[in-house]
Amino acid sequence: MAEAAKRLMPKDGAPDVVPCDSTGLSTSRASYYFVRRLREMGQRVRRRAWLKYSLLVEVRRRAILAQRAGLGPCSDIPELPPLVASGARVARLGVVVADAGFDSEENHRFVREVIGALSVIPARRGRPMREPRGYRGLMAISFPRELYRLRNLAGNGHLGHEAKAGRPGAWPHHSYAV
């Protein structure tokens, strides 16, 4: 996959905007409606883990630069550095855009200082920040909304995978053993 993505990248070496996103895919074919009906009838239905799929997409060509798969539920925070490092081997990264699930000062520092790209990750409201400082503080004070809007392009990359891998109704993150 990396070789195919390298062929798509421009020869001019212009930095790329790369959104990052992750989603959960069902490991079962049971629909949410079916599971709900079983519960209404008094049957016990236990929850299982699901497949967690993360990807990094180049915006101009909509090429997948890097992908990772693992078991969920788990935090998005440790997923970002290896994903971005893999993408940096394929293309020159200019801006890395991710949702608040990837928000941590370590992720901002990795993208900006190790990779040399701008990180656009909103400071999560639920995570404590006594006073705005560091890269998270910068995101809390002046957030580049125009760049963040490009994040949905990575989410669109998941749609084809979710359709093929199976997405139980409107609940992609939960899988049930029936």
N, C-alpha and C positions, 0 to 999 in steps of 0.2 A: 504494500500500500504506500509506503514511503517513497518508493521509486516512482510510482504513478503520480503522486502529489508533486514530487520534484519536477517532473516533466511539465506540469501545468503552471508552475511558478514562472513569473516574468524574468527575463534575463537582466533587466535593468537594476534589479536588486532593491527596488523601492520597498520600504517597510510596509508590512501588511497589518490590517486590522483583523484580529482573530477573536471571535467570541467563544466562550467555553460554557458548556452546560452539561447537566447530568439528569438522568431520568431513571425510573424504576420500571422494569418489564415483568410481566406476570410469568410465573413458572407453572401456572395452572390454566386450564381452559374454563374454569367455573366463573360465570358472570356474577357481577355484584348483585343483580336481581335474584339469581338462584340462591346465593349465600344468604341474602336477607330473608327469603322465603323459608329456608331451612331454619333460621333462627326464630322466625315467627311461629313455626310449628313446634318449637321447643327443642330442636336438635342442637347439640353442641358442635360448633365449627371452630377449629383452631387455626390460628394464623401461622403462616410460614414466611420464611425469608423470600426475597425476590431478587432478580438479577438487576444490578445497578450498572448502568452504561453511561460513561462520560465521553465527551468528544470535544475536539478543538477544530474549528472550521475557519478557512480563509474566506473572507467576505467577497472579494471581487470575482473569484472563480468558483466559489462555493465548493471548494475541495476540502475533504476531511484530512487534516494534517496529522492528527493523533487521536487515538481512542483507547479506552481502558474499560474492562468489564470485571465485575466482582459481585459479591453478595451484599445485599442491603438488608436491613437498614443500617446506614453508617453515615458519618459526617462527610461533607464535601471538602472540607478544609485540607486533609492530607492528599486529596486527589489532584490538586492543582499543580504543585511543583513537578511531578513526573510527567504530567500531561503537557505542560508548557515546555519542559526540557526536550521532550520528543518532538514537539512541533518546531522548536528552534533549530533542530538538526535538519529539518526539511525546508523551512522558509525563514526569511528575515522578519522577525516580529517587531511591529511598531507599537501597537496598542493591543493589550489583552483585556477583553471585556468579560466579566463574569457576574453572576447574581450574588446576592447577600449570603448565600449558603457557603461561598468560598471566602468570606471576609475574615481575614486575620492580618495582623501586622507582619507576621512572618511571610505570608503569601505576597503581600505588597512588596516587601523587601526583596524577596526572591525574584519577582518579575522585574523590578526596577534596577536592582543592583547586580544581580547575577546574569540575567538575560539581557538587560539594557533596554527594556520596553516600558511604555507607560502602562500602569495598571488602573483600570476603571472598575472598581468593585465597591458598591455602596456600603457605607458603614451601617451595620445591622443595629437596629434600635434596641433589641433585647440584650445585646452584649454591652457590658458596662464600659464606659469611657469617662473617667473623672474629669479630665480636661482634654480638649482636642489637641493631640500632638502626634507626631509621626505621620505616616502616610494615611492611616485611618482617619486621623484628625483633619488632614487635608481633604479627604473625601467628604467628611461631615460638614466642613465649612464651604467648600466650593466644588460641587459635584458636576461633572460634564455630562449633562443629560443627552445632548445630541449624539455623543459617542455611545452612551449606554443603550440607546434605542437600537443599535445594531445587534444587540445580544439576541434578539428574537430569531435571527438567522441561524444561530446554532440550534435553537429549539425546533426550527423547521426541519433541520437535519434528522431529528429524532423521529419525525412523523412516519417516514418510510419504514424505519426499523420497528416502531411500535406496531404498525399494521402487519408486518411480517411475523414478528415475534409473539404477538398476541397481547392485547391490552383489554383487560376485563372491564367492559363498560366504561364508566367515567372514573374509575379508580385504578390508575396505572401503578400505584405504589404498593398495593396490597394484594397478596396472594393467599388463598385459603386452601387448607386440606379438607376435602369433603369425604 
